[in-house]
Amino acid sequence: MTHNTQPVVIIGGGQSGLAAARAVRNAGLRPLVLEAGDRPVGSWPRYYDSLTLFSPSQYSSMPGAPFGGNPDHYPTRDEVVAYLQGYADDLGVEIRTGTRATAVEAYGAGFVVHTDAGDSIPTGGVVAATGSFTNPYVPVLPGRDGFTGQTLHVADYRNPAPYVGQRVVIVGAGNSAVQVGYELGQVARVTLATRAPLLFLPQRQEGKDLHYWLETLGFDELPSAWLARLITGVPVLDDGVYSKAEAAGVFDRREMFTAFDGDKLVWADVEREQVDVVLFATGYRPSLEYLSGLGALDSDGMPLHMGGISLTHPGLVYVGLEFQRSFSSNTLRGAHRDADYVVGPLAAHVAGAASVLGA
């Protein structure tokens, strides 16, 4: 089989993988999407029950598929799942669900992708679009292994029912930490442990959602290097509910604790407090373990890339990395821009490899 008949393998069937499939298809190549889950909707069904997008429908769409409904509506988790399923159905590309990529090996000018079903798929190009949800980040803190309470990451949180009446500390200062803290604060005593005060950013300014201004002013597409200079702290989008809730004591905020001690936390002021649950809303790292034997990752498992294009293997590209090229890189509204960007060099590599082989 030559490179012009082989598919381009896209690993991951969430929003980034679907955006990549569209770009690969539009480049005249044949995409094959491998999705470990039972539906091509990525990690969305596994997020907490009450999750809503922080951007309204009109700023949460992928190319050629408006979200539908009220453009100012903030879609729920389940609405996003239904939207992605519909998008996948309309793409007209091959998607294999229930298929997990286990390894990628270099083979000539291309690759072979191995799956948990025992398949070995030759390809001229690979798009790594697996996101990060399956690789939650939890910081190393003294005494955690001996903590007798419960610890979990927000990836494993679903709803407040198991935590009624408990003492809960949430580690994190971002949108998820505040959204979950607000929800838990209705049934439990909740503190957000952070290294800096919460930074609330008004959801609407001059009658327009913040995303209107991000798009109008071009902030959505600013290069990541510029963002590092402009953004200080972790902004939390707020329509007024969360800041009022903090002021009313629905949840409070304390300086990050320094250690675990049995069933207690040691706060920065050395006070020890018994705690039932510590929930980490501390983000994620890219889920790229299938590339570990390829030599495409650094010692921390992070991809060696520039703008989503591998620095180690021509024909390997990424879509869906946080701040890959811009503020919106790993979002519904922004993944397609990165997909279009990386598929250009990928298509050139596939064509060049086919030419060398006389295809």
C-alpha positions in Angstrom: 0.0 0.0 0.0 1.5 3.4 -1.0 1.1 6.7 0.8 -1.5 8.1 -1.5 -3.9 5.3 -0.7 -3.1 5.0 3.0 -5.3 7.0 5.4 -4.0 9.8 7.5 -4.6 8.5 11.0 -6.1 10.9 13.5 -5.8 9.7 17.1 -8.8 11.1 19.1 -12.3 11.7 18.1 -13.3 14.7 20.1 -13.5 18.3 18.9 -9.9 18.4 18.0 -9.9 15.1 16.1 -13.0 16.1 14.2 -11.6 19.5 13.3 -8.5 17.6 12.1 -10.6 15.1 10.1 -12.3 18.0 8.3 -9.0 19.7 7.5 -7.4 16.4 6.2 -10.5 15.7 4.1 -10.4 19.2 2.7 -6.8 18.7 1.8 -7.8 15.8 -0.5 -6.5 13.1 1.8 -8.4 10.3 3.5 -8.8 10.7 7.3 -9.2 7.7 9.6 -10.3 8.7 13.1 -9.5 6.4 16.0 -11.6 7.1 19.1 -11.2 5.1 22.3 -14.7 5.9 23.5 -18.0 4.6 22.2 -18.9 7.9 20.5 -16.9 10.4 18.6 -17.5 13.1 21.2 -14.2 13.0 23.1 -14.2 13.5 26.9 -17.4 15.6 27.1 -19.7 12.9 28.5 -17.3 12.4 31.4 -17.2 16.0 32.7 -19.2 16.9 35.7 -23.0 17.0 35.4 -23.6 20.7 35.7 -20.8 21.9 33.4 -21.8 24.7 31.0 -19.6 26.3 28.4 -18.0 29.7 29.3 -18.7 30.9 25.8 -22.2 31.3 24.3 -23.5 29.2 21.3 -22.5 31.8 18.7 -18.9 31.5 19.8 -18.8 27.8 20.4 -19.3 26.4 16.9 -17.1 24.5 14.5 -16.8 25.5 10.8 -20.0 24.9 8.8 -22.0 23.8 11.8 -23.6 26.6 13.8 -24.5 25.4 17.3 -28.2 26.3 16.8 -30.7 27.7 19.2 -30.4 31.0 21.0 -27.0 32.4 20.1 -26.6 33.9 23.6 -27.3 30.5 25.3 -24.4 28.9 27.2 -24.5 25.2 26.1 -24.5 22.5 28.7 -22.3 19.4 28.7 -25.0 17.2 27.1 -25.8 19.8 24.5 -22.1 19.8 23.4 -22.1 16.0 23.3 -25.1 16.0 21.0 -23.6 18.8 18.8 -20.3 16.8 18.4 -22.1 13.7 17.5 -24.1 15.5 14.8 -20.9 17.1 13.5 -19.2 13.7 13.3 -22.2 12.2 11.5 -22.1 14.9 8.9 -18.4 14.8 8.2 -18.5 11.8 5.9 -15.2 10.3 7.1 -14.3 6.9 8.6 -14.4 6.9 12.4 -13.6 3.8 14.4 -15.0 4.1 17.9 -14.0 1.8 20.7 -10.5 1.8 19.2 -7.5 3.0 21.3 -4.1 3.7 19.8 -1.5 2.1 21.9 1.7 2.9 20.0 3.0 4.8 17.0 6.2 3.6 15.4 8.2 5.1 12.6 8.2 3.1 9.4 10.1 4.4 6.4 8.9 7.9 5.6 5.6 7.2 7.5 4.3 5.4 10.5 2.5 2.4 11.8 -0.2 3.0 14.3 -1.0 0.0 16.6 -4.3 -0.3 18.4 -5.7 -2.3 21.4 -7.6 -4.4 18.9 -4.4 -5.8 17.5 -4.5 -3.8 14.3 -1.4 -2.2 12.8 -2.3 0.6 10.5 0.3 2.0 8.0 0.0 5.7 7.4 2.0 8.5 5.8 0.8 11.0 8.5 -0.4 11.0 12.1 -2.5 13.7 13.9 -2.3 13.4 17.7 -5.6 14.9 18.8 -6.2 13.1 22.1 -6.5 16.2 24.3 -5.6 15.9 28.0 -8.7 14.8 30.0 -7.3 11.3 30.6 -4.1 12.7 32.1 -5.2 14.9 35.1 -2.4 16.8 36.8 -2.2 16.6 40.6 0.7 18.5 42.3 3.1 16.6 44.7 2.4 17.8 48.2 4.0 16.6 51.5 2.0 14.0 53.4 -0.6 13.3 50.7 0.0 9.6 50.7 -0.9 9.4 54.4 -4.0 11.6 54.1 -7.0 9.7 55.6 -9.6 11.8 53.9 -10.7 11.5 50.3 -8.7 13.1 47.4 -9.9 13.3 43.8 -9.4 15.3 40.7 -12.2 17.3 39.2 -12.0 14.8 36.3 -13.6 12.3 38.7 -16.2 14.7 40.1 -19.8 14.4 38.9 -22.2 16.2 41.3 -22.6 17.3 44.9 -24.6 14.4 46.2 -21.8 12.4 47.9 -20.4 15.5 49.7 -23.4 16.8 51.6 -22.4 18.2 55.0 -18.7 17.6 54.4 -15.7 19.8 54.7 -14.3 20.2 51.2 -11.1 22.0 50.1 -10.7 22.7 46.3 -7.2 23.3 45.0 -7.3 25.6 42.1 -8.3 29.1 41.0 -9.7 28.6 37.5 -13.2 28.4 36.0 -13.8 24.7 37.0 -12.6 25.2 40.5 -15.0 28.2 41.0 -17.9 26.5 39.2 -17.6 23.3 41.3 -16.9 25.3 44.5 -20.1 27.3 44.0 -22.1 24.1 43.4 -20.6 22.3 46.4 -21.0 25.4 48.5 -24.8 24.8 48.5 -24.4 21.5 50.4 -21.0 21.6 52.0 -18.5 23.9 53.7 -16.1 24.8 50.9 -12.7 26.6 50.7 -10.7 27.3 47.5 -7.0 26.9 48.3 -5.0 29.1 45.9 -1.7 30.8 45.6 -3.3 34.2 44.7 -6.7 35.8 45.1 -9.4 34.8 42.7 -9.4 37.0 39.6 -13.0 37.5 38.4 -13.5 38.7 34.9 -16.9 40.1 33.9 -18.7 37.7 31.5 -20.4 40.6 29.8 -19.0 44.0 29.1 -21.0 46.9 27.5 -23.8 44.4 26.9 -21.7 42.0 25.0 -20.3 38.6 26.0 -16.5 38.7 26.6 -16.1 36.3 23.6 -17.5 39.0 21.3 -14.6 41.2 22.3 -12.0 38.4 22.1 -13.1 37.8 18.5 -13.6 41.5 17.5 -10.3 42.6 18.9 -8.5 39.5 17.5 -7.4 38.3 21.0 -8.6 34.8 20.2 -5.9 34.4 17.6 -3.0 36.1 19.3 0.2 34.0 19.3 0.8 32.1 22.5 4.1 34.0 23.1 2.1 37.3 23.3 -0.4 35.7 25.7 2.3 34.9 28.2 3.0 38.6 28.4 -0.6 39.7 28.6 -2.1 37.2 31.0 -1.2 37.3 34.6 -3.1 35.1 37.0 -6.0 32.7 36.2 -9.1 34.7 35.1 -12.5 33.3 36.1 -15.4 34.3 33.8 -18.2 35.6 36.0 -21.7 37.0 35.4 -21.7 38.3 39.0 -22.9 35.0 40.6 -19.5 33.7 41.7 -18.1 36.9 43.1 -21.3 37.5 45.0 -21.2 33.9 46.3 -17.7 34.4 47.6 -18.7 37.6 49.3 -21.7 35.9 50.8 -19.6 33.0 52.2 -21.0 30.2 49.9 -17.3 29.4 49.5 -14.2 31.2 50.8 -10.6 31.4 49.6 -7.5 30.8 51.6 -3.8 30.8 50.8 -2.7 27.4 49.6 -2.0 24.8 52.3 1.5 23.5 52.7 1.0 19.8 53.6 -1.3 17.0 54.6 -1.1 15.6 58.1 -3.3 12.5 58.7 -6.9 13.7 58.4 -5.8 17.4 58.5 -4.4 20.0 56.2 -1.6 22.4 57.4 -2.5 25.9 56.2 0.0 28.5 55.4 -0.5 30.1 58.8 0.4 26.7 60.3 -3.2 26.1 61.5 -4.2 22.4 61.2 -7.7 21.6 60.1 -9.6 18.4 59.8 -10.9 18.0 56.2 -13.1 15.3 54.6 -12.3 15.9 50.9 -9.6 17.6 48.9 -10.6 18.1 45.3 -7.8 19.1 42.8 -9.0 21.4 40.0 -5.4 21.7 38.8 -5.6 21.1 35.1 -4.4 18.4 32.8 -1.3 17.4 30.8 -1.4 16.1 27.2 -2.5 12.5 26.8 0.2 11.2 24.5 1.4 8.0 26.0 1.1 6.2 22.7 4.0 8.4 21.4 6.3 7.5 24.3 8.3 5.0 22.3 8.6 7.2 19.2 11.0 9.8 20.7 8.5 12.6 20.0 8.1 13.6 23.7 10.4 15.2 26.2 11.2 13.7 29.6 8.0 15.1 31.1 5.8 13.5 28.4 5.2 16.9 26.7 5.3 17.0 22.9 8.4 18.5 21.1 6.6 20.7 18.6 6.3 24.2 17.3 2.8 25.4 16.6 1.6 21.8 16.6 4.2 20.5 14.1 6.5 17.9 15.5 10.2 18.9 15.8 11.3 15.2 15.7 9.1 13.5 13.1 7.9 15.0 9.8 4.4 13.8 9.2 3.4 14.0 12.9 1.3 16.9 14.0 -0.8 17.9 16.9 -4.2 19.5 17.4 -5.9 20.4 20.7 -2.9 21.3 22.8 -3.6 24.1 25.3 -2.3 27.4 23.9 -0.8 25.4 20.9 -0.8 28.5 18.8 -3.4 30.9 20.4 -5.8 31.6 23.2 -8.5 29.5 21.6 -6.3 26.6 20.4 -8.1 23.8 22.4 -11.6 25.1 22.2 -14.6 24.3 20.0 -14.3 27.7 18.2 -10.5 27.6 17.7 -9.3 24.0 17.1 -10.1 24.3 13.4 -7.6 27.1 12.9 -4.8 24.9 14.3 -6.0 21.9 12.3 -5.9 23.9 9.0 -2.4 25.2 9.9 -0.8 21.8 10.7 -2.5 19.9 7.9 -0.7 21.9 5.3 2.8 20.6 6.2 1.4 17.2 6.9 -0.2 17.0 3.4 3.1 18.1 1.8 5.0 15.4 3.7 2.5 12.7 2.6 2.7 13.8 -1.0 6.5 13.9 -0.9 6.7 10.5 0.6 4.4 9.1 -2.1 6.5 10.8 -4.8 9.7 9.2 -3.5 8.0 5.8 -3.5 6.8 6.4 -7.1 3.1 6.4 -6.1 
